[in-house]
Amino acid sequence: MSGYLLLEDGTSYKGNLNGEDSEGEIVFYTGMTGYQEVLTDPSYQNQIIVFTYPLIGNYGINAVDFESERPQVKGAVFYECCEHFSHYEAAYSVKEYLGKWNIPYISHVDTRSIVKQIRKNGTMKAQLSADCNEIEQSKSITKKLPETQKGITALGEGSIHVALLDFGFKKSILQSFLKRNCKVTIIPYTELGQLAHFQPDAVVLSNGPGDPKELETYLPAIKKIADSYPTLGICLGHQLIALAYGGDTMKLPFGHRGANHPVVDQKKGKVFMTSQNHSYVVTSAHHKEFGVRFINVNDQSVEGMFHQTLPILSVQFHPEAHPGPAESEYIFDEFLEMVLNTRREMVYA
Ligand SMILES: NC(=O)CC[C@H](N)C(=O)O
């Protein structure tokens, strides 16, 4: 069926629409692969994703690469959505998967032109629609709090107990700790008051959707947690740590979403490629208790911080990868080493 992608700035694109009308914030993802992880990453809640690579769906959808239990996006924009997939692990096509969950997508639209428009006018409200109406200008996208999926859940038997504060966590973050011999207790951020009761050795603040400032009411509790436990913040978690300690965040014009964002680790003097998915960044006017350790090579934005005296580390990129390069996985090892050192210090204090 023919249909339209309508942007808030008045631009429209005609293509083949599958599914019902939908509305969200339009953003673009530049990785050549990883569509299954992107579609199911909770950080993309309330967004319509333009995939810049022109062939999506070639290797189908499998049982292992989900980042959560369902697609999280409001819609997808492809040039070609391949229905005849080929991969030994593939169970069904992207079309079947999105159809099952009533997530619409449009294909055979000029994705290069759409991306140029977003780069020019910034991420904005968009609609997938059977009709070519204009988007209501007055109604801007309502900011929503992250939706979490599970209640408090304990997994793994390891010797280090990590509390994963869930703002919409990616399964790969959980797995990064389980495979490093950790016990993990997932705690939805709405229940963060319960955290102390579990007596964790460390706390991880997860990734998640939306503007970190929407979570303002949780900041004092987050600061108290980071003051008390070795803490790692990933993406939204990193932004929340900055805000909790008096720093600030701002919105980038069109964000960083892809699998080849170069970052420099100033401590190691090393540049590596990272997987990224964010609109907001910590501004360099962060609180002076923190130092900036990681910097984006393309635009010099802050990619990660460390606390000068406390065991707190935070990264804007995704060390768990999925999709994308795993070159920064050492962040997990370094963090767990930090947790063990803190434990040793407590024993000998
Ligand atoms: N992946 C994330 O955690 C994204 C963080 C935040 N929602 C942003 O867009 O900047």
The ligand as a Gaussian input file, in Angstrom:
#p B3LYP/6-31G(d) Opt

LIG

0 1
 N       21.194000       4.978000      24.559000
 C       20.852000       5.813000      25.520000
 O       20.898000       5.512000      26.715000
 C       20.316000       7.147000      25.090000
 C       20.313000       8.206000      26.160000
 C       19.379000       9.365000      25.891000
 N       18.031000       8.904000      25.757000
 C       19.803000      10.113000      24.650000
 O       19.157000      10.014000      23.624000
 O       20.786000      10.810000      24.678000

